[in-house]
């Protein structure tokens, strides 16, 4: 099963009663293990969880700490892109050259990298004096 297939499957589990915008994410950790996540909305809108954050949380809970590749899918007119917060979360666990696949449920795919999604990301180097 491809990462997009995994993301497509978990997307169906999304809890999106307010926006109706279901998102699925799947990532492969550097260990080779695949982790998935879907968006989970809350009536207190800002308290929801994005699909990418869910997949990353599952990865960390599973004992892995590095992303080798990630994919995100939604029923949208163009390939869905992670929000700013999720871009930073992805950058926390992935090198800049890590492949990011963004897709629609209609089969439109855009491949990019973590560095292209978040140029000039805030990283641990900024904390070197602490």
N, C-alpha and C positions, 0 to 999 in steps of 0.2 A: 504494500500500500504506500503510495507517495505521500509526501507531507501535505500536499493540497488535498488529497483524498481524506487524510486524517482530519484536517481542518474542516473540510466539508461535512464530515460525519459528526464531529463534536458540535459544529454550529447548530445542528438540530436540537441540541440540549440547552441552548441559550435561554436565559430567562429575560425576555425583553417585552413585557406586557405594556410598557408605556411608549416606547419608541417604535416597537415592532421591527427594529433593525438588528437582526441576529448576525453575530460575527463569530467566526471560529479561527483558532490559531493552533498551529502545531510546530514543534521545534525538535530538532535532533540535537542532543547534547554531544559533547565531544566523546563521551563514553559509547555513543551509538544508540542510546535509549531515546525513544520518542516520547514526548510529553505533549499533552493537549490542554486547551483551555477555551472557554466560551464566555461571552459577556454575561454579566449577571446584574441586572438593573435593580434599583431600590426605589420605592416611592419617594424617598428623599434623594432626588436625582443625583446630586454630586457624590453620593455614597456608593455608587455602583462600582463594578470591577470590569475592566476591559479584558477581552479574550487573551491578548498578549500577556497581560499581567498574570492572568490565571495560569497560563502555560508555564511562565517563568516560576511562579510560586510552586507549581507541581514539580518542576525540575529541582528546585532547591530542596523541597520536602523529600524528594527521591534521592537526595545525596549528591546530585551533580551541581556543578558551578560554572559551566562554560557552554555556550551555544555554538554549534557548528553550522547550523542553518535554521531558518525560520520561514514559515509561510502563514499568510493571513487571507481569509476569504469572507466575502459578504455579498448579498444580493444588491449590487450597486451598479450604476451605469458605467463606471470606470473602476479599475482595480483599487480596492480599499487601502488606505494608507494608515499606519499607526498614528495615534495622536501624539502630541509633543511629549507628554509624560511617559508614554510607552516607548517612544524612541529612546529616551534617556534610560529607561529600565533595560531595554534590549542592549544598549551600549555598555551598561554595567557588566554584562555577562558575555559580550561578544567582541571579537576583534573587528576593526574597521572593514576588513575585506570579506566578512561573513556574508554569504548570499541571503537576500531577503526576497521572497516571492510574494507578490501582491496579486490577488485574483478576484474575479467576479464569479458568481454562480453560473453565468453564461459561458464561461471558459476563456474570458479575456485575461491574459497574464502579463504582468510587468515584473521583470527581474532587476534588482538593484542591490546595493550593499548597505551595510550599517553606516559607513562613513558618508555615503551619498545622502542617506536619510537625515543624518545629524552631523553636519560638518561643524567642526570646532566644539565637539561635545565636552562637557564638563567631566573630567576624569580624576582618578586618584592623584595624578601629578600635581594638581592644584592644592592638594592637602599635604604636600611633602614637608611643609614647615610646622605642621601641627604635631 
